[in-house]
Amino acid sequence: MSSSDQGRSSYLDLLIATLSEHEKTMDRLIEKMEKLSRDLLKAHGRLDTKVINQKGGAKKKSPDIEDSGTITYMKIKINRPVDQITKILETLKE
């Protein structure tokens, strides 16, 4: 194995290790966000029940966590105005 092959192999090993740690960190953050979302839904449901009970109305059902859908978080650095980004996203919906 030549010197450049060893350098390339070392770089790839470092890249794989870095991406693995990044994935673990993202998994932990997503788990925390899911727990926070569940807690917020529960708190919202309790608040709705409390407000409705104080007003004497019928109790309405609060949404379940399964009904809430999926949380997607993405951070992208783009050097474009917001209106251009909005137009691009609208065309992708079609």
N, C-alpha and C positions, 0 to 999 in steps of 0.2 A: 504494500500500500504506500503510495507516494505521500509526500508532505502535504500537498494540496488536498488529497483525498482525506487525510486525517483531519485537516482543518475543517473541511466540509462536513465530515462525520461529527466532529465536535460541535460545530454550529447547529447541525440538525438535532443532536442530543439536547443541547441547550434549549432550542426552540420547542422541542417536544416536552421537556420538563416545564418550561414556562407556560405553555398552553395547558398542560395538565393541571398546574396549580391555578391558573385562571379559571378553568372549568370548575374546579372544586370550590373556588371562591364564589363563582356565579351561582352554583347550586345552593350554597349556604345562604346567599342573599335572596334567592328566589324562595327558598323555604321560609325565611323570615318574613318576606312580603306576603306569602300565602297565609301565614299565621296571623299577620297583622290584618289582612283582608277579612279573614274569618272573624277575628275579634271585633273589627269595625262593624261587620254585618250584624253580629250578635248585639252589640251596643246600640246600633240603630234600631234593631227590632225591639229591644227593651224600651228605648226612648219613645218609639211609636206607640207601644202598648201603654206606657205611662201617660202620654199626652191624650190618647183616645179615652183611657179610663177616667182621666180628670174631666174630660168633656162629656162623659157619659154616653159616648157613641159605641157602636159595635167594634169589636176587635178585628183588625185586619191582619192578614197573614204576612209576616216578614219574609223576604226572599231567602231561600236556602243557598248555601255556598255552591252547590252543584248547578244551580240555576244562574249563577252570576257570570259564567263564561270563563274566559282565559285572560290573564294579565300578560301583556307583552310590553317589554321595556327595551327601547333601542335608543342609543345615543349616537348621533351621526354629526360630524363636523363638516358642514357644507358652506362654501363661500358664495351663497346665492341668497337673494331676498326671499322673504317668507311667501310673498304672493306667487313667485315662480315655483317654489316647492309645493304650494297648495295646488297649483295647476297641474304639476306633474303627478301628484298623488291622485287627483281627480281623474286624470286620464288612465291611470292604472286600475282604478275601480271599474272602469268600463271594460 
